[in-house]
Amino acid sequence: MEGDQAPNQDKNPFKYDTTFGLVKKMFIYKMMASNLFINHSLTAMSMSYRLFGIRLTNAIIENTAGSIFTGGVSVDDLVKDMDVLAERNVGSISMMVAEGLTNADEKTLDYFHAISKDTVKKMSEGRSEAHFAVKLTIFVSLEVMQKMSTAQKTFVHEILNLSYSDADSCVLSRE
């Protein structure tokens, strides 16, 4: 036994993947790192929704990157994924993100609150611990987030007098 590791605990998280699954992951990871994808994916997704509809576009997303980065589209999918990962000695964290809503009303916010509570309840049943993260920007209107983004750019460029392009990583250097 090496260190605190149990003798039958394999640290290779990819041992359960098929060759096809590994190639799919490699392709998706490479695609996600591409500037072409980063800069045009939202436009392509919007166009796909208009051309192919919500069901087909969502099915494509769920069966490509969605299957790699998410546990599914429902809380039950999430719990099943958590069970599989727990059997493999892999931890998981549940995250909910909802943002970009313009003028979210009480009903929408109440729904998000209810589904968040339901998720925490279901994912923690029968477990000694569960991890849940929520991005609270749903509670901030899109207009306010846009103003904050403009304020941040103004602060960086006009007050700090930093000038850089998004592709320029040297702004992160010591200089």
Long-range contacts (C-beta under 8 A, 24 or more apart in sequence): 9-89, 13-88, 13-90, 16-88, 24-64, 24-68, 25-68, 28-64, 28-65, 28-68, 31-65, 32-65, 35-167, 75-115, 75-118, 75-119, 75-122, 75-123, 76-122, 78-119, 78-122, 78-123, 79-122, 79-123, 82-123, 82-127, 82-130, 86-127, 91-131, 92-131, 93-131, 93-132, 93-133, 94-119, 94-123, 94-130, 94-131, 94-132, 94-133, 95-132, 95-133, 95-134, 95-135, 96-132, 96-133, 96-134, 96-135, 97-134, 97-135, 97-137, 98-135, 98-137, 98-138, 99-135, 99-137, 99-138, 99-140, 99-142, 99-145, 100-142, 100-145, 101-138, 101-141, 101-142, 102-141, 102-142, 102-143, 103-141, 104-138, 104-139, 104-141, 109-138, 109-139, 112-138
